[in-house]
Amino acid sequence: MTWVIALMVIIMLAGAITVLFVESHVSAIAATSAVSLALSVLFVILQAPDVAMTEAVVGSGLSTVILALALFRINKNHGKQQSEQNDA
């Protein structure tokens, strides 16, 4: 059981470091989701299923969707600004 906890901690550390140094926003969102999923598994191992479910739904699901939608809106608005600058 200890090796599973150590593995989850290593996955979370790797994901956090990936978020800091990756250049792609999509990769950063995926790494954030992976950290949250590993934390959910860790909560299950620590016998806190209610906290694990909340972390999985909010951390992995909702946060990932919100970040992806924000990235989509930023790219959409950035494209409009570039086309307006090219027209001017």
mmCIF file as gemmi writes it, N, C-alpha and C atoms, coordinates in Angstrom:
data_model
loop_
_atom_site.group_PDB
_atom_site.id
_atom_site.type_symbol
_atom_site.label_atom_id
_atom_site.label_alt_id
_atom_site.label_comp_id
_atom_site.label_asym_id
_atom_site.label_entity_id
_atom_site.label_seq_id
_atom_site.pdbx_PDB_ins_code
_atom_site.Cartn_x
_atom_site.Cartn_y
_atom_site.Cartn_z
_atom_site.occupancy
_atom_site.B_iso_or_equiv
_atom_site.pdbx_formal_charge
_atom_site.auth_seq_id
_atom_site.auth_asym_id
_atom_site.pdbx_PDB_model_num
ATOM 1 N N . MET Axp A 1 ? 0.827 -1.2 0 1 0 ? 1 A 1
ATOM 2 C CA . MET Axp A 1 ? 0 0 0 1 0 ? 1 A 1
ATOM 3 C C . MET Axp A 1 ? 0.869 1.261 0 1 0 ? 1 A 1
ATOM 4 N N . THR Axp A 2 ? 1.997 1.189 0.663 1 0 ? 2 A 1
ATOM 5 C CA . THR Axp A 2 ? 2.882 2.352 0.729 1 0 ? 2 A 1
ATOM 6 C C . THR Axp A 2 ? 3.421 2.728 -0.648 1 0 ? 2 A 1
ATOM 7 N N . TRP Axp A 3 ? 3.674 1.728 -1.476 1 0 ? 3 A 1
ATOM 8 C CA . TRP Axp A 3 ? 4.21 2.034 -2.807 1 0 ? 3 A 1
ATOM 9 C C . TRP Axp A 3 ? 3.174 2.744 -3.668 1 0 ? 3 A 1
ATOM 10 N N . VAL Axp A 4 ? 1.89 2.468 -3.44 1 0 ? 4 A 1
ATOM 11 C CA . VAL Axp A 4 ? 0.85 3.157 -4.206 1 0 ? 4 A 1
ATOM 12 C C . VAL Axp A 4 ? 0.793 4.626 -3.794 1 0 ? 4 A 1
ATOM 13 N N . ILE Axp A 5 ? 0.907 4.871 -2.499 1 0 ? 5 A 1
ATOM 14 C CA . ILE Axp A 5 ? 0.926 6.26 -2.013 1 0 ? 5 A 1
ATOM 15 C C . ILE Axp A 5 ? 2.13 6.992 -2.589 1 0 ? 5 A 1
ATOM 16 N N . ALA Axp A 6 ? 3.289 6.344 -2.562 1 0 ? 6 A 1
ATOM 17 C CA . ALA Axp A 6 ? 4.495 6.965 -3.116 1 0 ? 6 A 1
ATOM 18 C C . ALA Axp A 6 ? 4.335 7.234 -4.611 1 0 ? 6 A 1
ATOM 19 N N . LEU Axp A 7 ? 3.715 6.309 -5.331 1 0 ? 7 A 1
ATOM 20 C CA . LEU Axp A 7 ? 3.486 6.492 -6.762 1 0 ? 7 A 1
ATOM 21 C C . LEU Axp A 7 ? 2.565 7.683 -7.026 1 0 ? 7 A 1
ATOM 22 N N . MET Axp A 8 ? 1.506 7.819 -6.237 1 0 ? 8 A 1
ATOM 23 C CA . MET Axp A 8 ? 0.582 8.946 -6.414 1 0 ? 8 A 1
ATOM 24 C C . MET Axp A 8 ? 1.278 10.279 -6.122 1 0 ? 8 A 1
ATOM 25 N N . VAL Axp A 9 ? 2.117 10.297 -5.103 1 0 ? 9 A 1
ATOM 26 C CA . VAL Axp A 9 ? 2.861 11.52 -4.781 1 0 ? 9 A 1
ATOM 27 C C . VAL Axp A 9 ? 3.829 11.867 -5.912 1 0 ? 9 A 1
ATOM 28 N N . ILE Axp A 10 ? 4.487 10.865 -6.47 1 0 ? 10 A 1
ATOM 29 C CA . ILE Axp A 10 ? 5.405 11.105 -7.59 1 0 ? 10 A 1
ATOM 30 C C . ILE Axp A 10 ? 4.646 11.627 -8.805 1 0 ? 10 A 1
ATOM 31 N N . ILE Axp A 11 ? 3.466 11.052 -9.076 1 0 ? 11 A 1
ATOM 32 C CA . ILE Axp A 11 ? 2.651 11.531 -10.197 1 0 ? 11 A 1
ATOM 33 C C . ILE Axp A 11 ? 2.232 12.978 -9.972 1 0 ? 11 A 1
ATOM 34 N N . MET Axp A 12 ? 1.842 13.302 -8.737 1 0 ? 12 A 1
ATOM 35 C CA . MET Axp A 12 ? 1.432 14.68 -8.446 1 0 ? 12 A 1
ATOM 36 C C . MET Axp A 12 ? 2.6 15.653 -8.589 1 0 ? 12 A 1
ATOM 37 N N . LEU Axp A 13 ? 3.769 15.268 -8.103 1 0 ? 13 A 1
ATOM 38 C CA . LEU Axp A 13 ? 4.947 16.131 -8.248 1 0 ? 13 A 1
ATOM 39 C C . LEU Axp A 13 ? 5.33 16.31 -9.716 1 0 ? 13 A 1
ATOM 40 N N . ALA Axp A 14 ? 5.298 15.227 -10.476 1 0 ? 14 A 1
ATOM 41 C CA . ALA Axp A 14 ? 5.625 15.318 -11.903 1 0 ? 14 A 1
ATOM 42 C C . ALA Axp A 14 ? 4.624 16.206 -12.635 1 0 ? 14 A 1
ATOM 43 N N . GLY Axp A 15 ? 3.357 16.076 -12.302 1 0 ? 15 A 1
ATOM 44 C CA . GLY Axp A 15 ? 2.339 16.916 -12.925 1 0 ? 15 A 1
ATOM 45 C C . GLY Axp A 15 ? 2.506 18.379 -12.579 1 0 ? 15 A 1
ATOM 46 N N . ALA Axp A 16 ? 2.818 18.653 -11.317 1 0 ? 16 A 1
ATOM 47 C CA . ALA Axp A 16 ? 3.008 20.044 -10.899 1 0 ? 16 A 1
ATOM 48 C C . ALA Axp A 16 ? 4.221 20.667 -11.583 1 0 ? 16 A 1
ATOM 49 N N . ILE Axp A 17 ? 5.297 19.919 -11.687 1 0 ? 17 A 1
ATOM 50 C CA . ILE Axp A 17 ? 6.49 20.426 -12.371 1 0 ? 17 A 1
ATOM 51 C C . ILE Axp A 17 ? 6.207 20.61 -13.862 1 0 ? 17 A 1
ATOM 52 N N . THR Axp A 18 ? 5.432 19.703 -14.434 1 0 ? 18 A 1
ATOM 53 C CA . THR Axp A 18 ? 5.054 19.825 -15.845 1 0 ? 18 A 1
ATOM 54 C C . THR Axp A 18 ? 4.268 21.102 -16.085 1 0 ? 18 A 1
ATOM 55 N N . VAL Axp A 19 ? 3.329 21.401 -15.195 1 0 ? 19 A 1
ATOM 56 C CA . VAL Axp A 19 ? 2.528 22.627 -15.334 1 0 ? 19 A 1
ATOM 57 C C . VAL Axp A 19 ? 3.429 23.855 -15.33 1 0 ? 19 A 1
ATOM 58 N N . LEU Axp A 20 ? 4.462 23.839 -14.517 1 0 ? 20 A 1
ATOM 59 C CA . LEU Axp A 20 ? 5.347 25.001 -14.421 1 0 ? 20 A 1
ATOM 60 C C . LEU Axp A 20 ? 6.184 25.223 -15.674 1 0 ? 20 A 1
ATOM 61 N N . PHE Axp A 21 ? 6.615 24.147 -16.318 1 0 ? 21 A 1
ATOM 62 C CA . PHE Axp A 21 ? 7.604 24.297 -17.377 1 0 ? 21 A 1
ATOM 63 C C . PHE Axp A 21 ? 7.109 24.021 -18.795 1 0 ? 21 A 1
ATOM 64 N N . VAL Axp A 22 ? 5.891 23.538 -18.954 1 0 ? 22 A 1
ATOM 65 C CA . VAL Axp A 22 ? 5.392 23.235 -20.293 1 0 ? 22 A 1
ATOM 66 C C . VAL Axp A 22 ? 4.953 24.529 -20.976 1 0 ? 22 A 1
ATOM 67 N N . GLU Axp A 23 ? 5.117 24.582 -22.285 1 0 ? 23 A 1
ATOM 68 C CA . GLU Axp A 23 ? 4.752 25.794 -23.023 1 0 ? 23 A 1
ATOM 69 C C . GLU Axp A 23 ? 3.333 25.746 -23.57 1 0 ? 23 A 1
ATOM 70 N N . SER Axp A 24 ? 2.786 24.575 -23.737 1 0 ? 24 A 1
ATOM 71 C CA . SER Axp A 24 ? 1.438 24.428 -24.281 1 0 ? 24 A 1
ATOM 72 C C . SER Axp A 24 ? 0.403 24.548 -23.165 1 0 ? 24 A 1
ATOM 73 N N . HIS Axp A 25 ? -0.595 25.374 -23.396 1 0 ? 25 A 1
ATOM 74 C CA . HIS Axp A 25 ? -1.647 25.549 -22.397 1 0 ? 25 A 1
ATOM 75 C C . HIS Axp A 25 ? -2.487 24.284 -22.252 1 0 ? 25 A 1
ATOM 76 N N . VAL Axp A 26 ? -2.698 23.589 -23.342 1 0 ? 26 A 1
ATOM 77 C CA . VAL Axp A 26 ? -3.485 22.352 -23.299 1 0 ? 26 A 1
ATOM 78 C C . VAL Axp A 26 ? -2.761 21.3 -22.461 1 0 ? 26 A 1
ATOM 79 N N . SER Axp A 27 ? -1.459 21.215 -22.608 1 0 ? 27 A 1
ATOM 80 C CA . SER Axp A 27 ? -0.675 20.271 -21.811 1 0 ? 27 A 1
ATOM 81 C C . SER Axp A 27 ? -0.713 20.638 -20.334 1 0 ? 27 A 1
ATOM 82 N N . ALA Axp A 28 ? -0.7 21.916 -20.043 1 0 ? 28 A 1
ATOM 83 C CA . ALA Axp A 28 ? -0.782 22.355 -18.65 1 0 ? 28 A 1
ATOM 84 C C . ALA Axp A 28 ? -2.134 21.99 -18.042 1 0 ? 28 A 1
ATOM 85 N N . ILE Axp A 29 ? -3.195 22.13 -18.814 1 0 ? 29 A 1
ATOM 86 C CA . ILE Axp A 29 ? -4.524 21.749 -18.326 1 0 ? 29 A 1
ATOM 87 C C . ILE Axp A 29 ? -4.583 20.243 -18.081 1 0 ? 29 A 1
ATOM 88 N N . ALA Axp A 30 ? -4.02 19.464 -18.993 1 0 ? 30 A 1
ATOM 89 C CA . ALA Axp A 30 ? -4.008 18.007 -18.829 1 0 ? 30 A 1
ATOM 90 C C . ALA Axp A 30 ? -3.19 17.598 -17.606 1 0 ? 30 A 1
ATOM 91 N N . ALA Axp A 31 ? -2.065 18.258 -17.375 1 0 ? 31 A 1
ATOM 92 C CA . ALA Axp A 31 ? -1.238 17.943 -16.214 1 0 ? 31 A 1
ATOM 93 C C . ALA Axp A 31 ? -1.952 18.307 -14.917 1 0 ? 31 A 1
ATOM 94 N N . THR Axp A 32 ? -2.675 19.413 -14.925 1 0 ? 32 A 1
ATOM 95 C CA . THR Axp A 32 ? -3.448 19.8 -13.747 1 0 ? 32 A 1
ATOM 96 C C . THR Axp A 32 ? -4.521 18.76 -13.445 1 0 ? 32 A 1
ATOM 97 N N . SER Axp A 33 ? -5.152 18.264 -14.478 1 0 ? 33 A 1
ATOM 98 C CA . SER Axp A 33 ? -6.163 17.223 -14.307 1 0 ? 33 A 1
ATOM 99 C C . SER Axp A 33 ? -5.541 15.932 -13.774 1 0 ? 33 A 1
ATOM 100 N N . ALA Axp A 34 ? -4.359 15.6 -14.245 1 0 ? 34 A 1
ATOM 101 C CA . ALA Axp A 34 ? -3.67 14.395 -13.771 1 0 ? 34 A 1
ATOM 102 C C . ALA Axp A 34 ? -3.309 14.511 -12.294 1 0 ? 34 A 1
ATOM 103 N N . VAL Axp A 35 ? -2.88 15.689 -11.878 1 0 ? 35 A 1
ATOM 104 C CA . VAL Axp A 35 ? -2.574 15.916 -10.464 1 0 ? 35 A 1
ATOM 105 C C . VAL Axp A 35 ? -3.826 15.709 -9.626 1 0 ? 35 A 1
ATOM 106 N N . SER Axp A 36 ? -4.932 16.23 -10.091 1 0 ? 36 A 1
ATOM 107 C CA . SER Axp A 36 ? -6.181 16.095 -9.358 1 0 ? 36 A 1
ATOM 108 C C . SER Axp A 36 ? -6.652 14.644 -9.291 1 0 ? 36 A 1
ATOM 109 N N . LEU Axp A 37 ? -6.5 13.912 -10.382 1 0 ? 37 A 1
ATOM 110 C CA . LEU Axp A 37 ? -6.879 12.495 -10.369 1 0 ? 37 A 1
ATOM 111 C C . LEU Axp A 37 ? -5.999 11.685 -9.419 1 0 ? 37 A 1
ATOM 112 N N . ALA Axp A 38 ? -4.709 11.965 -9.409 1 0 ? 38 A 1
ATOM 113 C CA . ALA Axp A 38 ? -3.81 11.27 -8.49 1 0 ? 38 A 1
ATOM 114 C C . ALA Axp A 38 ? -4.166 11.593 -7.043 1 0 ? 38 A 1
ATOM 115 N N . LEU Axp A 39 ? -4.535 12.827 -6.787 1 0 ? 39 A 1
ATOM 116 C CA . LEU Axp A 39 ? -4.95 13.213 -5.442 1 0 ? 39 A 1
ATOM 117 C C . LEU Axp A 39 ? -6.241 12.499 -5.05 1 0 ? 39 A 1
ATOM 118 N N . SER Axp A 40 ? -7.143 12.324 -6.004 1 0 ? 40 A 1
ATOM 119 C CA . SER Axp A 40 ? -8.383 11.583 -5.735 1 0 ? 40 A 1
ATOM 120 C C . SER Axp A 40 ? -8.081 10.135 -5.351 1 0 ? 40 A 1
ATOM 121 N N . VAL Axp A 41 ? -7.176 9.512 -6.082 1 0 ? 41 A 1
ATOM 122 C CA . VAL Axp A 41 ? -6.784 8.135 -5.754 1 0 ? 41 A 1
ATOM 123 C C . VAL Axp A 41 ? -6.141 8.088 -4.376 1 0 ? 41 A 1
ATOM 124 N N . LEU Axp A 42 ? -5.333 9.074 -4.06 1 0 ? 42 A 1
ATOM 125 C CA . LEU Axp A 42 ? -4.696 9.133 -2.746 1 0 ? 42 A 1
ATOM 126 C C . LEU Axp A 42 ? -5.736 9.247 -1.635 1 0 ? 42 A 1
ATOM 127 N N . PHE Axp A 43 ? -6.774 10.035 -1.854 1 0 ? 43 A 1
ATOM 128 C CA . PHE Axp A 43 ? -7.839 10.151 -0.857 1 0 ? 43 A 1
ATOM 129 C C . PHE Axp A 43 ? -8.596 8.832 -0.688 1 0 ? 43 A 1
ATOM 130 N N . VAL Axp A 44 ? -8.776 8.085 -1.768 1 0 ? 44 A 1
ATOM 131 C CA . VAL Axp A 44 ? -9.423 6.772 -1.659 1 0 ? 44 A 1
ATOM 132 C C . VAL Axp A 44 ? -8.56 5.834 -0.827 1 0 ? 44 A 1
ATOM 133 N N . ILE Axp A 45 ? -7.261 5.856 -1.065 1 0 ? 45 A 1
ATOM 134 C CA . ILE Axp A 45 ? -6.34 5.006 -0.304 1 0 ? 45 A 1
ATOM 135 C C . ILE Axp A 45 ? -6.36 5.385 1.173 1 0 ? 45 A 1
ATOM 136 N N . LEU Axp A 46 ? -6.477 6.669 1.454 1 0 ? 46 A 1
ATOM 137 C CA . LEU Axp A 46 ? -6.513 7.144 2.84 1 0 ? 46 A 1
ATOM 138 C C . LEU Axp A 46 ? -7.906 7.02 3.462 1 0 ? 46 A 1
ATOM 139 N N . GLN Axp A 47 ? -8.797 6.316 2.79 1 0 ? 47 A 1
ATOM 140 C CA . GLN Axp A 47 ? -10.146 6.005 3.257 1 0 ? 47 A 1
ATOM 141 C C . GLN Axp A 47 ? -10.99 7.252 3.503 1 0 ? 47 A 1
ATOM 142 N N . ALA Axp A 48 ? -10.954 8.145 2.533 1 0 ? 48 A 1
ATOM 143 C CA . ALA Axp A 48 ? -11.805 9.333 2.548 1 0 ? 48 A 1
ATOM 144 C C . ALA Axp A 48 ? -12.545 9.403 1.215 1 0 ? 48 A 1
ATOM 145 N N . PRO Axp A 49 ? -13.512 8.503 1 1 0 ? 49 A 1
ATOM 146 C CA . PRO Axp A 49 ? -14.157 8.442 -0.312 1 0 ? 49 A 1
ATOM 147 C C . PRO Axp A 49 ? -14.976 9.681 -0.653 1 0 ? 49 A 1
ATOM 148 N N . ASP Axp A 50 ? -15.545 10.336 0.359 1 0 ? 50 A 1
ATOM 149 C CA . ASP Axp A 50 ? -16.323 11.543 0.078 1 0 ? 50 A 1
ATOM 150 C C . ASP Axp A 50 ? -15.432 12.665 -0.439 1 0 ? 50 A 1
ATOM 151 N N . VAL Axp A 51 ? -14.28 12.816 0.165 1 0 ? 51 A 1
ATOM 152 C CA . VAL Axp A 51 ? -13.325 13.832 -0.281 1 0 ? 51 A 1
ATOM 153 C C . VAL Axp A 51 ? -12.774 13.46 -1.657 1 0 ? 51 A 1
ATOM 154 N N . ALA Axp A 52 ? -12.554 12.167 -1.878 1 0 ? 52 A 1
ATOM 155 C CA . ALA Axp A 52 ? -12.047 11.706 -3.173 1 0 ? 52 A 1
ATOM 156 C C . ALA Axp A 52 ? -13.038 11.998 -4.29 1 0 ? 52 A 1
ATOM 157 N N . MET Axp A 53 ? -14.323 11.748 -4.022 1 0 ? 53 A 1
ATOM 158 C CA . MET Axp A 53 ? -15.333 12.034 -5.049 1 0 ? 53 A 1
ATOM 159 C C . MET Axp A 53 ? -15.423 13.523 -5.336 1 0 ? 53 A 1
ATOM 160 N N . THR Axp A 54 ? -15.372 14.326 -4.287 1 0 ? 54 A 1
ATOM 161 C CA . THR Axp A 54 ? -15.432 15.773 -4.476 1 0 ? 54 A 1
ATOM 162 C C . THR Axp A 54 ? -14.232 16.267 -5.272 1 0 ? 54 A 1
ATOM 163 N N . GLU Axp A 55 ? -13.055 15.77 -4.946 1 0 ? 55 A 1
ATOM 164 C CA . GLU Axp A 55 ? -11.844 16.162 -5.671 1 0 ? 55 A 1
ATOM 165 C C . GLU Axp A 55 ? -11.908 15.724 -7.13 1 0 ? 55 A 1
ATOM 166 N N . ALA Axp A 56 ? -12.42 14.536 -7.362 1 0 ? 56 A 1
ATOM 167 C CA . ALA Axp A 56 ? -12.511 14.045 -8.738 1 0 ? 56 A 1
ATOM 168 C C . ALA Axp A 56 ? -13.482 14.881 -9.558 1 0 ? 56 A 1
ATOM 169 N N . VAL Axp A 57 ? -14.622 15.2 -8.968 1 0 ? 57 A 1
ATOM 170 C CA . VAL Axp A 57 ? -15.635 15.956 -9.714 1 0 ? 57 A 1
ATOM 171 C C . VAL Axp A 57 ? -15.205 17.399 -9.912 1 0 ? 57 A 1
ATOM 172 N N . VAL Axp A 58 ? -14.795 18.045 -8.834 1 0 ? 58 A 1
ATOM 173 C CA . VAL Axp A 58 ? -14.452 19.467 -8.916 1 0 ? 58 A 1
ATOM 174 C C . VAL Axp A 58 ? -13.062 19.661 -9.512 1 0 ? 58 A 1
ATOM 175 N N . GLY Axp A 59 ? -12.08 18.958 -8.987 1 0 ? 59 A 1
ATOM 176 C CA . GLY Axp A 59 ? -10.703 19.149 -9.424 1 0 ? 59 A 1
ATOM 177 C C . GLY Axp A 59 ? -10.443 18.67 -10.832 1 0 ? 59 A 1
ATOM 178 N N . SER Axp A 60 ? -10.845 17.447 -11.112 1 0 ? 60 A 1
ATOM 179 C CA . SER Axp A 60 ? -10.579 16.894 -12.444 1 0 ? 60 A 1
ATOM 180 C C . SER Axp A 60 ? -11.617 17.311 -13.465 1 0 ? 60 A 1
ATOM 181 N N . GLY Axp A 61 ? -12.864 17.228 -13.081 1 0 ? 61 A 1
ATOM 182 C CA . GLY Axp A 61 ? -13.924 17.499 -14.044 1 0 ? 61 A 1
ATOM 183 C C . GLY Axp A 61 ? -14.192 18.963 -14.278 1 0 ? 61 A 1
ATOM 184 N N . LEU Axp A 62 ? -14.706 19.624 -13.267 1 0 ? 62 A 1
ATOM 185 C CA . LEU Axp A 62 ? -15.17 20.999 -13.423 1 0 ? 62 A 1
ATOM 186 C C . LEU Axp A 62 ? -14.026 21.964 -13.738 1 0 ? 62 A 1
ATOM 187 N N . SER Axp A 63 ? -12.931 21.848 -13.016 1 0 ? 63 A 1
ATOM 188 C CA . SER Axp A 63 ? -11.801 22.756 -13.263 1 0 ? 63 A 1
ATOM 189 C C . SER Axp A 63 ? -11.232 22.583 -14.67 1 0 ? 63 A 1
ATOM 190 N N . THR Axp A 64 ? -11.142 21.343 -15.119 1 0 ? 64 A 1
ATOM 191 C CA . THR Axp A 64 ? -10.626 21.092 -16.459 1 0 ? 64 A 1
ATOM 192 C C . THR Axp A 64 ? -11.536 21.688 -17.521 1 0 ? 64 A 1
ATOM 193 N N . VAL Axp A 65 ? -12.836 21.532 -17.337 1 0 ? 65 A 1
ATOM 194 C CA . VAL Axp A 65 ? -13.79 22.091 -18.296 1 0 ? 65 A 1
ATOM 195 C C . VAL Axp A 65 ? -13.716 23.614 -18.299 1 0 ? 65 A 1
ATOM 196 N N . ILE Axp A 66 ? -13.658 24.222 -17.115 1 0 ? 66 A 1
ATOM 197 C CA . ILE Axp A 66 ? -13.594 25.689 -17.032 1 0 ? 66 A 1
ATOM 198 C C . ILE Axp A 66 ? -12.309 26.211 -17.667 1 0 ? 66 A 1
ATOM 199 N N . LEU Axp A 67 ? -11.181 25.568 -17.383 1 0 ? 67 A 1
ATOM 200 C CA . LEU Axp A 67 ? -9.914 26.001 -17.977 1 0 ? 67 A 1
ATOM 201 C C . LEU Axp A 67 ? -9.918 25.823 -19.493 1 0 ? 67 A 1
ATOM 202 N N . ALA Axp A 68 ? -10.484 24.726 -19.975 1 0 ? 68 A 1
ATOM 203 C CA . ALA Axp A 68 ? -10.546 24.499 -21.423 1 0 ? 68 A 1
ATOM 204 C C . ALA Axp A 68 ? -11.442 25.532 -22.102 1 0 ? 68 A 1
ATOM 205 N N . LEU Axp A 69 ? -12.579 25.847 -21.488 1 0 ? 69 A 1
ATOM 206 C CA . LEU Axp A 69 ? -13.458 26.875 -22.053 1 0 ? 69 A 1
ATOM 207 C C . LEU Axp A 69 ? -12.79 28.246 -22.049 1 0 ? 69 A 1
ATOM 208 N N . ALA Axp A 70 ? -12.072 28.557 -20.978 1 0 ? 70 A 1
ATOM 209 C CA . ALA Axp A 70 ? -11.363 29.837 -20.92 1 0 ? 70 A 1
ATOM 210 C C . ALA Axp A 70 ? -10.291 29.911 -22 1 0 ? 70 A 1
ATOM 211 N N . LEU Axp A 71 ? -9.566 28.822 -22.204 1 0 ? 71 A 1
ATOM 212 C CA . LEU Axp A 71 ? -8.548 28.787 -23.253 1 0 ? 71 A 1
ATOM 213 C C . LEU Axp A 71 ? -9.179 28.952 -24.63 1 0 ? 71 A 1
ATOM 214 N N . PHE Axp A 72 ? -10.324 28.324 -24.852 1 0 ? 72 A 1
ATOM 215 C CA . PHE Axp A 72 ? -11.036 28.462 -26.116 1 0 ? 72 A 1
ATOM 216 C C . PHE Axp A 72 ? -11.455 29.91 -26.344 1 0 ? 72 A 1
ATOM 217 N N . ARG Axp A 73 ? -11.98 30.547 -25.299 1 0 ? 73 A 1
ATOM 218 C CA . ARG Axp A 73 ? -12.421 31.941 -25.435 1 0 ? 73 A 1
ATOM 219 C C . ARG Axp A 73 ? -11.238 32.874 -25.68 1 0 ? 73 A 1
ATOM 220 N N . ILE Axp A 74 ? -10.129 32.622 -25.012 1 0 ? 74 A 1
ATOM 221 C CA . ILE Axp A 74 ? -8.94 33.459 -25.209 1 0 ? 74 A 1
ATOM 222 C C . ILE Axp A 74 ? -8.451 33.328 -26.649 1 0 ? 74 A 1
ATOM 223 N N . ASN Axp A 75 ? -8.362 32.095 -27.149 1 0 ? 75 A 1
ATOM 224 C CA . ASN Axp A 75 ? -7.914 31.884 -28.532 1 0 ? 75 A 1
ATOM 225 C C . ASN Axp A 75 ? -8.881 32.504 -29.524 1 0 ? 75 A 1
ATOM 226 N N . LYS Axp A 76 ? -10.169 32.417 -29.241 1 0 ? 76 A 1
ATOM 227 C CA . LYS Axp A 76 ? -11.18 32.99 -30.122 1 0 ? 76 A 1
ATOM 228 C C . LYS Axp A 76 ? -11.053 34.513 -30.166 1 0 ? 76 A 1
ATOM 229 N N . ASN Axp A 77 ? -10.911 35.144 -29.006 1 0 ? 77 A 1
ATOM 230 C CA . ASN Axp A 77 ? -10.763 36.6 -28.952 1 0 ? 77 A 1
ATOM 231 C C . ASN Axp A 77 ? -9.433 37.053 -29.533 1 0 ? 77 A 1
ATOM 232 N N . HIS Axp A 78 ? -8.391 36.265 -29.338 1 0 ? 78 A 1
ATOM 233 C CA . HIS Axp A 78 ? -7.08 36.608 -29.883 1 0 ? 78 A 1
ATOM 234 C C . HIS Axp A 78 ? -7.124 36.594 -31.409 1 0 ? 78 A 1
ATOM 235 N N . GLY Axp A 79 ? -7.848 35.638 -31.974 1 0 ? 79 A 1
ATOM 236 C CA . GLY Axp A 79 ? -7.991 35.569 -33.428 1 0 ? 79 A 1
ATOM 237 C C . GLY Axp A 79 ? -8.738 36.767 -33.979 1 0 ? 79 A 1
ATOM 238 N N . LYS Axp A 80 ? -9.764 37.225 -33.255 1 0 ? 80 A 1
ATOM 239 C CA . LYS Axp A 80 ? -10.512 38.411 -33.684 1 0 ? 80 A 1
ATOM 240 C C . LYS Axp A 80 ? -9.623 39.65 -33.662 1 0 ? 80 A 1
ATOM 241 N N . GLN Axp A 81 ? -8.823 39.791 -32.613 1 0 ? 81 A 1
ATOM 242 C CA . GLN Axp A 81 ? -7.952 40.963 -32.5 1 0 ? 81 A 1
ATOM 243 C C . GLN Axp A 81 ? -6.921 40.98 -33.616 1 0 ? 81 A 1
ATOM 244 N N . GLN Axp A 82 ? -6.38 39.82 -33.956 1 0 ? 82 A 1
ATOM 245 C CA . GLN Axp A 82 ? -5.388 39.775 -35.031 1 0 ? 82 A 1
ATOM 246 C C . GLN Axp A 82 ? -6.013 40.124 -36.371 1 0 ? 82 A 1
ATOM 247 N N . SER Axp A 83 ? -7.231 39.651 -36.618 1 0 ? 83 A 1
ATOM 248 C CA . SER Axp A 83 ? -7.872 39.97 -37.898 1 0 ? 83 A 1
ATOM 249 C C . SER Axp A 83 ? -8.242 41.448 -37.965 1 0 ? 83 A 1
ATOM 250 N N . GLU Axp A 84 ? -8.605 42.058 -36.834 1 0 ? 84 A 1
ATOM 251 C CA . GLU Axp A 84 ? -8.905 43.489 -36.814 1 0 ? 84 A 1
ATOM 252 C C . GLU Axp A 84 ? -7.644 44.31 -37.061 1 0 ? 84 A 1
ATOM 253 N N . GLN Axp A 85 ? -6.513 43.86 -36.517 1 0 ? 85 A 1
ATOM 254 C CA . GLN Axp A 85 ? -5.259 44.576 -36.733 1 0 ? 85 A 1
ATOM 255 C C . GLN Axp A 85 ? -4.812 44.452 -38.184 1 0 ? 85 A 1
ATOM 256 N N . ASN Axp A 86 ? -5.048 43.307 -38.793 1 0 ? 86 A 1
ATOM 257 C CA . ASN Axp A 86 ? -4.675 43.12 -40.198 1 0 ? 86 A 1
ATOM 258 C C . ASN Axp A 86 ? -5.547 43.962 -41.118 1 0 ? 86 A 1
ATOM 259 N N . ASP Axp A 87 ? -6.814 44.171 -40.741 1 0 ? 87 A 1
ATOM 260 C CA . ASP Axp A 87 ? -7.72 44.986 -41.548 1 0 ? 87 A 1
ATOM 261 C C . ASP Axp A 87 ? -7.383 46.468 -41.455 1 0 ? 87 A 1
ATOM 262 N N . ALA Axp A 88 ? -6.809 46.891 -40.338 1 0 ? 88 A 1
ATOM 263 C CA . ALA Axp A 88 ? -6.548 48.322 -40.127 1 0 ? 88 A 1
ATOM 264 C C . ALA Axp A 88 ? -5.35 48.827 -40.869 1 0 ? 88 A 1
